[in-house]
Every structure is written in C-alpha cells, then in structure tokens.
Amino acid sequence: MNQDLTRGPVLASMLRFAVPMILGDLLQQCYNVADTLIVGQYLGKNALAAVGSSFTLMTFLTSILLGLCMGSGAVFSIRFGQRDENGLQEGAHAAFALIAALTLALNALAFLFLDQIQVFLRVPTEVWGMMREYLAVIFCGITATFLYNYFASFLRAVGNSVAPLAFLATSAILNIVLDLWFVLGLKRGVSGAAEATVIAQYVSGLAITAYTLAKYPQLRPAGGRLRVNPARIWEIAGFSILTCVQQSVMNLGILLVQGLVNSFGPTVMAAFAAAVKIDAFAYMPVQDFGNAFSTFIAQNYGAKKEDRIQAGWRGAVLSSMLFCAAVSVLVCIFARPLMGLFVDAKETQTILEGVRYLRIEGAFYCGIGCLSLLYGLYRALGRPGMSVVLTVISLGTRVALAHLLSAIPAVGVVGIWWSVPIGWLLADLTGVVYYLARQKRLLSWDNARSSQSI
C-alpha cells in the first residue's frame, strides 16, 4: 500500500512508514549475523574472524550500490510529491540502467582483485584461506543485492515500505534454515554459510523485481527497451553519485579501520566481528528511521510544504534521541551476554575485548542517531554534497584518531574504539550548525533544484 507522506499527522505518518523499513533492515542484518553466529559457535575463532572481516568488505562494496539506490530514491520521492508520473517513470528507467551497469563493473572488479584483499586488509595467513573461500562465493550475490535495493528504494519512494519487508522476511528465514543445513548438516564450512546467504539474496532480489513490475506496469521496458532520457541520467547521477560517494566513503573508512583491527591478531578480529554485529542491530533502527525521514522530507519538499518539513524535523530528532538513549543503556548493561551469543564461552579474551568495545561505543548511540537524520535531511533537500562533507568529517576523524591513538602503547586497541563516537559528535556539530545558518536557502525549491552543491 502506497503512503502519501504529504498529508496526515506528521510524526505518526513517519513512524508508520519507518517501522517496516526498520524491521526489513534488521532482517537484512540477519543474513550475515546468521553466518557469524553459526560460524562462531561451531567453526571456531579463525572462521569467525574470516566471516567478520568479509562482512566489512561486503558492506563497503554493497554501500556503493545502496548509495546509488538511495540517491535515486530521493529523486523518485520528489517526483511522487509533485505528482509527476512521466518524470517518475523516466527517472526509474534511467536509474536502473545506470546502477545496473555499475553493478556489473563492480562485480567484475571484485573477482579480479580478490587475491589483493589479503594485503589491503592485512589479513593474517591463518585466517586468509577461509576468508578467500567465503568471498569467492559471496561476491556472486552482488547482482541480487542490486535488484533488491533498487526496487525497494522505488517502492519506499512511492510510500510502500511493507512489500520490501515481506520479501526480505521470507529470504531471511530461508537464509537461517540453509545456514544450519549447509554448515551443520552438510559440513560445508564457511563456503556453506556463504552459499546460504547468496541463495537467500537471490530469492529476495528476484521476487521483489517480479512484484514491482507486476504492480507498476509503467516501469516495464516498452518493447523490451528502457526509456533512457539523457537528461534524466544526469539528474539521477547528480543525486545518486554524491550519495554513493557518501556511503562508500563511510564504509571505506570502516574498511581501513578493519585493516588496523586485523593487525592486532585473530582475537581482536573475532571480538570486533561479533561486536560490530551487535552494534549494527543496536543502531540500525535509527539509520532506517533516518531513511524514512528522508523520504518524508523529499515528498514534502516536492509538494513545497515547509511547515511539515519543520514539524517532521522536530519530531524526528526527539524520537531518535529517546530511542538511542534507551538502546545505549541496554547495550552497556547486557554487553557480556550479547557477546556470548556469538563467541564460545571459553574464548574469554575475545569476549572481554568485545565488551569493552560495546561499552565505549554503545554509550554514544545518540551521535549516530543525529547523524543519520542529517544524512537523510540533506539528501532529501538536494544537497547530497553536504552528506559527503559530514561523512568525511566523521570517518576522517575516526581513521586518523584510530591510527594515532592505537600506536600509543598505553592506549592500544582501545584508541580504535574511542575514535568512533568522537567522529560522530564532530560531524553532528557541523551538520546542525550548517542547517541553522542556511535554513531558508536549503528549503528554497528553486535554489536547490538546479544545484547539487553544498
């Protein structure tokens, strides 16, 4: 069911739209979390380190596609708010052609440079064999990731956040069942975990493609050919490429930190792999709320309803901060039992390091909550360049501080953990000050429509 976010109660509309997105992304996290949990409990510390490091790399690669889809979704939402059916159709075709071409190129590069990953990420020899085995399979799912995220972005842009959830729920359950069968039943090791994930990804990707084309026949290529208007390509690229840069820079920074973590050996690698999954579940809802907030702002921006934009901003900040504060308390209290879900109780050092990570970063989830709203706001207002600036500040600070602090013997790996919240808070401060200083210009449609600058 499509939801018009330009009408009705502001906060209630946002929350109704956001809840299916939150549930969907939590289910998407189940893909790799299922791998991590089963691998960590039954295949050992090195296998856990291999799958965990692979997850960070795959997050970086898929963030490129996700950024392109999110940027395209902002254009779709604006056109939907304007009731511009022709613009929506042409934009959807142009976005599909652009992102599909880049997906094929990305997939080819991933396989071409597979063996260079060990050096780039400083993966220990005892871990690399299993990591390479896992990646050789998991890279086959990149096309499926594109299909799901492209059509999910379109559906959400026109107000349908329920259908993507339904397809993802089915494939998430399938992934867990196949994980157990392939790893425990067939004894296929880390490649079995990867195979389960890829099969589940294709189920969700192909199913949502068929559903969207059936429900929205205007998206089907006329005569087997897409309507690719060059002007629409440029418009989509203007929104999407900068959003893609923002997403990929963010995850490249995380990937660089992963390389630094790997240099501390398999115990720290395994602790980080488990703690990051817990982290992702903890703050994923506010990231998805930021994406729902972005769709709300974009639709109302297209409809030129500034009063709803202002009310939405106030309600979103309050809701996000209250949620983050509650989650911070829970993660800090239950850090040890949460780590115990992923790591065998005998691996005491791994559990202790993971607990330390969670209690440092978990205390500052309000920082990532605010940053997610800022990303969504600037993307919706046609200023994706500002999201890139905030990402560079956040991740640049994180990478620089992680290397500087971890090099001090008295600080060590704890310096990596502290670099994360410091980066969030600096980016938040920058984003809020910029919004307050340029609020009138940001909300001017004529000014923002023709510019992708900050």
C-alpha positions in Angstrom: 0.0 0.0 0.0 1.4 3.4 -1.0 1.5 6.1 1.7 1.3 9.8 0.9 3.6 11.5 3.5 2.4 15.0 2.5 -0.8 14.5 4.4 -1.9 13.4 7.9 -0.2 13.6 11.3 3.5 14.3 10.9 5.2 12.1 13.4 2.6 9.2 13.2 3.0 9.2 9.4 6.8 9.0 9.7 6.7 6.2 12.3 4.1 4.1 10.3 6.3 4.4 7.3 9.6 3.8 9.2 8.6 0.6 11.1 8.5 -1.7 8.1 11.9 -0.3 6.9 13.4 -0.9 10.4 12.1 -4.4 10.5 13.3 -5.0 7.0 16.8 -3.8 7.6 17.0 -5.8 10.9 16.1 -8.8 8.9 18.7 -8.0 6.3 21.3 -7.9 9.0 20.2 -11.5 9.8 22.0 -12.6 6.6 25.5 -12.1 7.9 24.6 -12.3 11.6 23.3 -15.9 11.0 26.6 -16.7 9.3 28.6 -15.1 12.2 26.6 -16.7 15.0 26.7 -20.2 13.5 30.3 -20.0 12.3 31.5 -18.5 15.6 29.8 -21.2 17.7 30.6 -24.2 15.5 33.7 -23.5 13.3 35.9 -21.6 15.8 37.6 -18.2 16.3 39.5 -18.1 13.0 36.4 -18.8 11.0 34.6 -16.1 12.9 37.4 -13.7 12.1 37.2 -14.6 8.4 33.5 -14.1 8.1 33.5 -10.9 10.2 36.2 -9.3 8.0 34.4 -10.4 4.9 31.2 -8.7 6.2 33.1 -5.4 6.5 34.4 -5.7 2.9 31.0 -6.6 1.5 29.4 -3.8 3.4 31.8 -1.4 1.6 31.1 -2.9 -1.9 27.3 -3.0 -1.4 27.3 0.5 0.0 28.2 1.8 -3.4 25.0 0.2 -4.8 23.0 1.2 -1.8 24.1 4.8 -2.1 23.1 4.9 -5.8 19.7 3.4 -4.9 19.2 5.8 -2.0 20.0 8.8 -4.2 17.7 7.7 -6.9 15.0 7.1 -4.3 15.3 10.8 -3.3 14.5 11.8 -6.9 11.6 9.3 -7.1 10.1 10.7 -3.8 10.3 14.3 -5.1 8.6 13.4 -8.4 6.0 11.4 -6.4 5.4 14.5 -4.2 5.0 16.6 -7.4 2.6 14.1 -9.0 4.9 13.9 -12.0 4.2 10.5 -13.4 6.3 10.9 -16.5 9.3 12.2 -14.6 9.0 9.3 -12.1 8.9 6.7 -14.9 11.8 8.2 -16.9 13.8 8.6 -13.7 13.2 5.0 -12.7 14.4 3.7 -16.1 17.5 6.0 -16.1 18.4 4.9 -12.6 18.0 1.2 -13.4 20.3 1.5 -16.5 22.9 3.5 -14.6 23.1 1.3 -11.5 22.9 -2.0 -13.4 25.9 -1.0 -15.5 27.9 0.0 -12.4 26.8 -3.3 -10.7 28.3 -5.4 -13.5 31.6 -3.4 -13.3 31.8 -3.7 -9.6 31.2 -7.4 -9.7 34.0 -7.9 -12.3 36.4 -5.8 -10.2 35.6 -7.8 -7.0 36.6 -11.1 -8.6 39.6 -9.5 -10.5 41.2 -8.2 -7.3 40.2 -11.0 -4.9 43.8 -12.0 -4.1 44.9 -8.4 -3.4 42.4 -8.2 -0.5 44.7 -10.0 1.9 47.4 -7.4 1.6 45.0 -4.4 1.7 43.2 -5.6 4.8 46.3 -7.1 6.5 44.6 -10.4 7.0 46.7 -12.9 8.9 47.7 -16.0 7.0 45.8 -18.4 9.3 42.6 -16.5 8.5 43.0 -15.7 4.8 42.3 -19.2 3.4 38.8 -19.3 4.9 38.2 -15.7 4.1 39.0 -16.2 0.4 36.8 -19.2 0.3 33.9 -17.2 1.8 34.4 -14.2 -0.5 34.6 -16.3 -3.7 31.0 -17.3 -3.1 29.6 -14.2 -1.5 30.7 -12.0 -4.4 28.2 -13.9 -6.6 25.4 -12.2 -4.7 26.2 -8.6 -5.7 23.7 -8.6 -8.5 21.0 -9.9 -6.2 21.8 -7.0 -3.8 21.4 -4.5 -6.6 18.0 -5.9 -7.6 16.6 -5.9 -4.0 17.9 -2.4 -3.1 16.9 -0.8 -6.4 13.3 -2.0 -6.3 13.0 -1.5 -2.5 14.1 2.1 -3.0 11.5 2.7 -5.7 8.7 1.2 -3.6 9.7 3.2 -0.5 9.9 6.4 -2.5 6.2 6.0 -3.5 5.2 5.2 0.1 5.3 1.4 0.1 7.6 0.2 2.9 5.7 -3.0 3.6 6.3 -5.0 0.4 10.2 -4.9 0.7 9.8 -6.1 4.3 7.7 -9.1 3.2 10.2 -10.3 0.6 13.1 -9.8 3.0 11.4 -11.7 5.8 11.0 -14.7 3.6 14.6 -14.7 2.4 16.0 -14.1 5.9 14.2 -17.1 7.3 15.4 -19.1 4.3 19.0 -18.0 4.9 19.0 -19.2 8.5 17.5 -22.6 7.6 20.0 -23.0 4.8 22.9 -21.9 7.1 22.1 -24.6 9.6 21.7 -27.2 6.8 24.8 -26.3 4.8 27.2 -25.7 7.8 25.9 -28.3 10.4 24.2 -30.8 8.2 26.3 -30.9 5.0 29.6 -29.8 6.8 30.4 -27.3 4.0 32.2 -24.9 6.4 32.4 -21.2 5.6 31.6 -21.7 1.9 28.3 -23.3 3.0 27.5 -20.2 5.1 28.2 -18.0 2.0 26.1 -20.2 -0.3 23.1 -20.0 2.0 23.4 -16.2 2.0 23.7 -15.9 -1.8 20.7 -18.2 -2.4 18.6 -16.1 0.1 19.7 -12.9 -1.6 18.5 -14.0 -5.0 15.2 -15.1 -3.6 14.5 -11.6 -2.3 16.0 -9.8 -5.3 14.1 -11.7 -8.0 10.9 -11.8 -6.0 10.8 -8.0 -5.4 11.6 -7.4 -9.1 8.7 -9.5 -10.2 6.3 -7.9 -7.7 7.3 -4.3 -8.6 7.0 -4.9 -12.4 3.6 -6.5 -11.9 2.2 -3.8 -9.6 3.7 -0.9 -11.5 3.5 -1.8 -15.3 4.7 1.7 -16.2 8.2 0.5 -15.1 8.3 -2.3 -17.7 10.5 -1.5 -20.7 8.3 -0.7 -23.7 9.1 -3.1 -26.5 11.9 -4.6 -24.3 13.8 -1.3 -24.2 14.2 1.1 -21.3 13.2 4.8 -21.8 16.6 6.3 -21.0 16.4 10.1 -21.3 19.9 11.6 -21.1 18.6 14.5 -19.1 17.2 12.1 -16.5 20.5 10.2 -16.4 22.2 13.5 -15.4 19.5 14.3 -12.8 19.8 10.8 -11.3 23.6 11.0 -11.3 23.5 14.4 -9.6 21.6 12.9 -6.6 22.9 9.3 -6.7 26.7 9.7 -7.3 27.2 12.0 -4.3 25.0 9.8 -2.1 27.1 6.9 -3.4 30.3 8.7 -2.5 28.9 9.5 1.0 28.0 5.8 1.6 31.3 4.4 0.1 33.5 6.9 1.9 31.8 6.0 5.1 32.4 2.3 4.6 35.8 2.8 3.1 36.7 4.4 6.4 35.3 1.4 8.3 37.3 -0.9 5.9 40.5 1.0 6.7 39.8 0.6 10.4 39.1 -3.1 9.8 42.7 -3.4 8.4 44.0 -1.8 11.5 42.0 -4.1 13.7 43.3 -7.1 11.8 46.9 -6.1 12.6 46.1 -6.9 16.3 45.6 -10.6 15.5 42.7 -13.1 15.4 41.4 -12.5 19.0 40.8 -8.8 18.4 39.5 -9.6 14.9 36.9 -12.1 16.3 35.9 -9.6 19.1 35.4 -6.9 16.5 33.5 -9.2 14.2 31.0 -10.1 16.9 30.7 -6.7 18.5 30.0 -5.0 15.1 27.0 -7.3 14.5 25.6 -6.3 17.9 26.4 -2.7 17.1 24.6 -2.9 13.8 21.4 -4.3 15.4 21.5 -1.6 18.1 21.7 1.4 15.9 20.3 0.1 12.6 16.7 1.3 13.6 17.8 4.9 13.8 19.6 4.7 10.5 16.5 3.3 8.9 14.4 6.0 10.6 16.8 8.5 9.0 16.0 7.0 5.6 12.2 7.1 6.3 12.7 10.7 7.5 14.5 11.4 4.2 11.5 10.1 2.2 9.1 12.2 4.3 11.2 15.3 3.7 11.6 14.7 0.0 7.9 14.1 -0.6 7.0 17.3 1.3 9.9 19.2 -0.4 8.4 18.2 -3.8 5.0 19.4 -2.6 6.5 22.6 -1.1 5.1 22.0 2.4 7.7 23.8 4.5 5.6 23.6 7.7 5.5 19.8 7.6 9.3 19.7 7.0 9.9 21.8 10.1 7.4 19.7 12.2 9.0 16.5 10.9 12.5 17.6 11.8 11.5 18.4 15.4 9.6 15.2 15.9 12.3 13.0 14.3 15.0 14.5 16.5 13.1 13.9 19.7 12.1 10.3 18.7 15.5 9.3 17.6 17.3 10.7 20.7 14.9 8.9 23.1 15.3 5.6 21.3 19.2 5.9 21.2 19.4 6.7 24.9 17.3 3.6 25.8 19.4 1.3 23.5 22.7 2.7 24.9 21.6 1.7 28.4 20.6 -1.8 27.3 23.8 -2.5 25.3 26.0 -1.3 28.1 24.2 -3.4 30.7 24.0 -6.6 28.6 27.2 -6.4 26.6 28.7 -9.6 28.1 25.7 -11.9 27.4 25.3 -10.4 24.0 28.9 -11.3 23.1 28.3 -14.8 24.5 25.7 -15.3 21.7 28.5 -15.1 19.1 31.6 -16.4 20.9 32.2 -19.6 22.7 32.4 -19.0 26.5 35.9 -20.5 26.6 37.2 -17.6 24.4 37.3 -15.2 27.4 39.8 -12.7 25.9 37.6 -12.3 22.8 34.5 -11.7 24.9 36.3 -9.2 27.2 37.6 -7.2 24.2 34.1 -7.2 22.6 32.5 -6.0 25.8 35.0 -3.1 26.1 34.2 -2.1 22.5 30.4 -2.2 23.1 30.5 -0.2 26.4 32.6 2.6 24.8 30.7 2.9 21.5 27.3 2.0 22.9 27.3 4.9 25.3 27.2 7.3 22.4 24.4 6.0 20.1 22.7 9.4 20.1 25.6 10.6 18.0 24.9 8.2 15.1 21.1 8.8 15.6 21.5 12.5 14.9 24.0 11.9 12.1 21.5 9.6 10.3 18.8 12.3 10.4 21.3 14.8 9.0 22.2 12.5 6.1 18.6 12.0 5.3 17.7 15.7 5.5 20.5 16.9 3.1 19.8 14.0 0.7 16.1 14.9 0.5 16.8 18.6 0.1 19.0 18.0 -2.9 22.2 18.7 -1.0 23.9 15.2 -1.0 27.3 17.0 -1.1 26.7 18.1 2.5 26.2 14.5 3.4 29.6 13.7 1.9 31.2 16.5 4.0 29.7 15.1 7.2 30.9 11.6 6.3 34.4 12.8 5.6 34.5 14.6 9.0 33.1 11.6 10.8 35.2 8.9 9.1 38.2 11.0 8.6 38.3 11.7 12.3 37.7 8.0 13.1 40.5 6.8 10.8 43.1 9.4 11.9 42.4 9.0 15.6 42.3 5.2 15.3 45.8 5.1 13.9 47.2 7.8 16.2 45.8 6.5 19.4 46.3 2.8 18.8 50.0 3.5 18.1 50.4 4.7 21.8 51.4 1.6 23.8 49.4 2.7 26.9 46.2 3.0 24.7 46.4 0.3 22.1 43.3 -1.1 20.5 41.0 1.0 22.8 42.0 4.0 20.8 40.2 2.5 17.8 37.1 2.1 19.8 37.1 5.7 21.1 37.7 7.2 17.7 34.1 6.2 16.6 32.0 8.4 18.9 34.4 11.3 18.6 33.9 11.3 14.8 30.1 11.1 15.2 29.9 14.1 17.5 32.1 16.3 15.4 30.0 15.6 12.3 26.8 16.2 14.2 28.0 19.6 15.4 29.0 20.6 11.8 25.7 19.4 10.3 23.4 21.2 12.8 25.3 24.5 12.7 25.2 24.4 8.8 21.4 23.8 8.8 20.7 26.6 11.3 22.9 29.0 9.3 21.4 28.2 5.9 17.9 27.0 6.7 16.0 29.4 4.4 18.1 28.7 1.4 18.0 24.9 2.0 14.2 25.0 2.0 14.0 27.0 -1.2 13.0 24.7 -4.1 14.1 27.0 -6.9 17.5 27.4 -5.4 18.1 23.7 -4.6 16.5 22.2 -7.7 19.3 23.2 -10.0 22.3 22.7 -7.7 23.9 19.7 -6.2 26.5 21.8 -4.3 26.6 22.2 -0.6 
